[in-house]
Amino acid sequence: MSELSRRDLLQSIALSVTLGGLSPAAAQHVHSLAAEEKTSTGVYKAKALNPHEYQTLDKLADLIVPADEKSPGAVASGACEFIDLLASQNPRLLEIYTGGIAWLDQSMKRRYSTDFVSAKPGQQTALLDLVAYRKNESPELGPGILFFDWARRMVVDAYYTSPAGIKAIGYMGNTSVSKFELPQEAIEYAVKRSPV
């Protein structure tokens, strides 16, 4: 694929994010482009966000989908690279992230006299607890709520369309199985809800 057609495809995919979402195939394409960016050096170099913004996105992604004993989490699965690569091709998306990260830093400085990344973990989660719910809507929190809604959706989308996220949910793709067994929990749930 030529560089120009890759760029055009990436721009088209980036535009679809602000218009309503990515298809799984488009998300896979973005993941593969981000992986290609890392192969030469082993490290992804941010294309849209400055180092502080990228570090903030990295911390935010880690808080949204943290690593655990079963999966590596959003950061290791490339969620930040995914978002930065899309933002490099979509000025509106870049504006959402640069503005949202600036809002996080300003709000944290008002509350704790530090930026988001430098704040203590409890301070970070306290702020995110406020913006995670639309019921907390106010003139002060409104921009943060909108930004966190975008960030949470994109981090989760990036994670669950990555190889690590696909593996975490046990998706096997369009494959045949010799025997299909319905999970007992699903049967019990259906029986409980049944009017019969």
Order of alpha helices (4+ residues) and beta strands (2+ residues): alpha-alpha-alpha-alpha-alpha-alpha-alpha-alpha-alpha-alpha
